[in-house]
């Protein structure tokens, strides 16, 4: 998965309080002081026209509350969690409350259930 695809997924999954996709301006402003990331940088990275620098990756990852290495190198565990969140968003789920300790089996079961639901629709 490319940096562009990972960044697009973060925007798709981490919505604002109203459920809307966050604006480039709000992410750039929240990604750190000093304008290390501009809305134009984000647009070019989202479109696959440029890569974010290591410093920009750290700032954007911090904003979305994922490890910085996710944007530069990817991470299968984080990707699985984002896939699950994406399925929940697509299914129209607005909140989830799970009990007990999170487990890989629970995430996989939820993802499979939602994935199966989406294919039948």
BATIGU-449987 format. One record per residue (C-alpha): x, y, z; residue in three letters; residue number from 1. Coordinates in pm, 1 decimal, decimal comma. Layout:
BEGIN
PT         u         v         w  residu  num
PT         X         Y         Z     ALA  NUM
...
//
This chain:
BEGIN
PT         u         v         w  residu  num
PT       0,0       0,0       0,0     UNK    1
PT     137,4     341,8     -93,2     UNK    2
PT     174,9     640,4     135,1     UNK    3
PT    -102,2     805,8     -63,9     UNK    4
PT    -338,9     512,7      -2,2     UNK    5
PT    -256,6     505,2     371,1     UNK    6
PT    -310,7     880,8     399,4     UNK    7
PT    -639,9     860,2     207,6     UNK    8
PT    -755,8     588,8     444,3     UNK    9
PT    -677,2     802,2     749,0     UNK   10
PT    -884,7    1086,0     605,4     UNK   11
PT   -1169,6     846,2     522,8     UNK   12
PT   -1176,6     685,0     867,4     UNK   13
PT   -1095,0     962,8    1116,0     UNK   14
PT   -1394,6    1188,5    1062,8     UNK   15
PT   -1473,5    1508,2    1249,9     UNK   16
PT   -1739,1    1524,9    1523,4     UNK   17
PT   -2013,7    1581,2    1264,3     UNK   18
PT   -1905,7    1270,7    1070,9     UNK   19
PT   -1754,9    1465,2     781,3     UNK   20
PT   -1416,3    1405,5     622,0     UNK   21
PT   -1163,8    1641,5     776,8     UNK   22
PT   -1048,9    1930,0     561,0     UNK   23
PT    -692,3    1962,6     440,6     UNK   24
PT    -674,8    2294,8     623,3     UNK   25
PT    -784,1    2148,2     958,1     UNK   26
PT    -535,5    1861,7     935,9     UNK   27
PT    -250,7    2091,8     832,3     UNK   28
PT    -331,1    2332,2    1116,1     UNK   29
PT    -356,3    2050,7    1370,3     UNK   30
PT     -49,9    1864,0    1249,8     UNK   31
PT     192,2    2091,7    1423,2     UNK   32
PT     315,9    2443,2    1465,8     UNK   33
PT     533,0    2623,7    1218,0     UNK   34
PT     350,5    2508,5     906,7     UNK   35
PT     558,1    2195,3     860,5     UNK   36
PT     261,8    2054,5     665,2     UNK   37
PT      51,9    2270,6     436,6     UNK   38
PT    -284,3    2189,5     279,6     UNK   39
PT    -100,2    2182,8     -55,5     UNK   40
PT     149,3    1924,9      79,1     UNK   41
PT    -141,4    1709,2     191,1     UNK   42
PT    -323,7    1742,1    -143,7     UNK   43
PT     -12,8    1639,7    -337,4     UNK   44
PT      47,5    1343,8    -102,5     UNK   45
PT    -317,5    1233,8    -117,4     UNK   46
PT    -305,7    1248,1    -498,1     UNK   47
PT      20,1    1049,9    -505,7     UNK   48
PT     209,6    1337,9    -665,1     UNK   49
PT     458,4    1372,1    -378,2     UNK   50
PT     564,6    1198,2     -59,1     UNK   51
PT     551,7    1356,0     283,4     UNK   52
PT     890,8    1401,3     448,0     UNK   53
PT     977,6    1208,6     764,6     UNK   54
PT     901,5    1520,1     972,9     UNK   55
PT     568,6    1570,8     796,3     UNK   56
PT     481,3    1201,9     845,2     UNK   57
PT     545,0    1236,6    1218,6     UNK   58
PT     324,7    1547,3    1239,1     UNK   59
PT      35,4    1402,3    1037,7     UNK   60
PT      55,2    1064,8    1213,5     UNK   61
PT      44,6    1241,1    1549,0     UNK   62
PT    -266,6    1430,6    1439,1     UNK   63
PT    -441,4    1104,8    1341,2     UNK   64
PT    -304,8     925,1    1649,6     UNK   65
PT    -119,3     651,0    1463,0     UNK   66
PT     251,8     564,9    1488,1     UNK   67
PT     467,2     773,7    1256,1     UNK   68
PT     605,6     467,5    1079,1     UNK   69
PT     256,4     384,9     950,5     UNK   70
PT     269,8     659,8     687,2     UNK   71
PT     623,8     586,1     573,4     UNK   72
PT     641,1     206,6     599,2     UNK   73
PT     291,9      75,6     670,7     UNK   74
PT     197,9    -163,8     948,4     UNK   75
PT     -27,7    -467,9     900,1     UNK   76
PT    -179,8    -443,9    1250,0     UNK   77
PT    -267,8     -77,5    1212,8     UNK   78
PT    -394,1    -143,7     861,5     UNK   79
PT    -625,9    -414,8     993,1     UNK   80
PT    -764,5    -175,5    1255,5     UNK   81
PT    -817,9      96,5     994,8     UNK   82
PT    -987,0    -154,1     763,8     UNK   83
PT   -1225,3    -238,8    1047,2     UNK   84
PT   -1295,1     128,9    1116,7     UNK   85
PT   -1352,1     185,8     745,2     UNK   86
PT   -1605,9     -97,9     733,0     UNK   87
PT   -1784,1      46,8    1036,6     UNK   88
PT   -1798,7     392,0     875,0     UNK   89
PT   -1929,4     240,8     550,2     UNK   90
PT   -2192,5      45,8     742,2     UNK   91
PT   -2311,9     370,2     903,2     UNK   92
PT   -2200,5     281,1    1255,2     UNK   93
PT   -2156,1     597,9    1460,5     UNK   94
PT   -2022,9     446,1    1782,6     UNK   95
PT   -1901,3     114,1    1918,9     UNK   96
PT   -1856,3      -0,5    2274,9     UNK   97
PT   -1659,5    -319,1    2329,6     UNK   98
PT   -1611,1    -494,8    2659,3     UNK   99
PT   -1299,8    -671,3    2774,2     UNK  100
PT    -947,7    -646,0    2646,0     UNK  101
PT    -905,8    -589,5    2273,3     UNK  102
PT    -785,3    -894,5    2089,3     UNK  103
PT    -673,5    -977,0    1739,7     UNK  104
PT    -943,4   -1245,2    1718,2     UNK  105
PT   -1215,1    -990,8    1799,8     UNK  106
PT   -1089,3    -748,5    1534,3     UNK  107
PT   -1069,7   -1023,8    1273,8     UNK  108
PT   -1418,4   -1150,8    1360,2     UNK  109
PT   -1568,2    -801,4    1336,2     UNK  110
PT   -1392,2    -734,1    1008,3     UNK  111
PT   -1508,5   -1066,7     863,7     UNK  112
PT   -1866,5   -1005,1     976,7     UNK  113
PT   -1876,3    -655,2     832,0     UNK  114
PT   -1697,8    -762,5     517,6     UNK  115
PT   -1945,7   -1043,1     463,6     UNK  116
PT   -2233,9    -803,8     525,0     UNK  117
PT   -2096,9    -561,5     268,9     UNK  118
PT   -2060,5    -827,6      -1,2     UNK  119
PT   -2423,0    -939,1      33,4     UNK  120
PT   -2560,4    -588,7      11,9     UNK  121
//
